[in-house]
Amino acid sequence: MPNVERHTDPNVAGGQAIGGAATVFVNNKNVMLPAQPVTPHPCCGSPGCGIHCNAKTQGGSSTVFAENKPVIHVQDVDTCGHKRNGPSPDVFVGR
């Protein structure tokens, strides 16, 4: 089972997921949900790299939900194409 992603956890390029569930926490951080903003990350600012300036989280577990939305987990792919990385070290969810 994959690890849960949380507020400020990065994707493989360093873009941090911001926000998440207001009422569900893992390791004292909000659990990440789909359609949350991702901070600008490389190659944002370079020609043709606009998708890395305004990315959002997407995907999520098909079996675990928070606030009626699927919980994002490691290896889900943000709208920019980068995979989620750096998740909770000890909380896992079903795919």
N, C-alpha and C positions, 0 to 999 in steps of 0.2 A: 504494500500500500504506500502511496506517496505522502510526503510530508505536507502539512498545511502551510499556506502562505499567509503572511500577516502585514499589517501596516508597516511601511518602510522597508520591507524585504525587497531586495533588488532582483532585477532580471540579469541575464548573463552579461549584458552590456553596462550594468550599473544603474539602470532606471528603476527608481524606487516606486512601489505601489503606494498610493496615498488614499487614506480613507478607510473603507471597509465597513463591517457591521457595527452599528452603534451599540448593540447589546450583547455581542458574543466576542469573547476574548480568548486568546491562547498565549500563554507566557506573558500576560499583561499587555498584549497588543491586540488591536481589533483584527478579527478574522477578515481576510480579503475576499471580496465578492467581484463578480463580473462588472464591467463598465466603469471601473474606478480609474482615475487618472494615474498615469505613470510619469514621473519627472523626466524632463528632457535629458537625453543621454547621447553618447556618440552614435552617429555622426551628425546630430542636430546642428544646424547652422551651415552645413556644407550643402552645395548644390545637389538637389535631388534627394535630400535626406529629411524632408519635412515630416515624414511619418514617425520619426524618432523624437520629434518635438512635441507631439500631441497624442501619444499612444494611450491606449486604455487596456485594462486587464480583460481577458475573455477566457471562456472555457469553464472549467469547474467540475466538481464531482457529480456523478449521476445518482449518487445515493446519500450524500451528506449535504444538508442545507442549513443556512443561517438566515433568519428573517425572510424565509421563503425563496432564497436564491442559492444557487450551488456554490459551495466553498471552493475557492481557487487553491490549487495544489502545485507543488514543484513539477516542472515540465509542461504546465499549461503555457500556451504561446500568446503573448500580448499582440495587439493589433499591428504592431511594428514588425512582427516576425521573430522577436527575441523570446526565448523560453524563460520562465520564472525560475529563480535560483535563490539560494540562501534562506531556506524556510525554517520553520520551527524544528529544533533538533529532536523533539520527543513527542510530537502529536501528529498522527497520521489519519488519512481518510480514504475511503474506497474510491475507486475511479468511477 
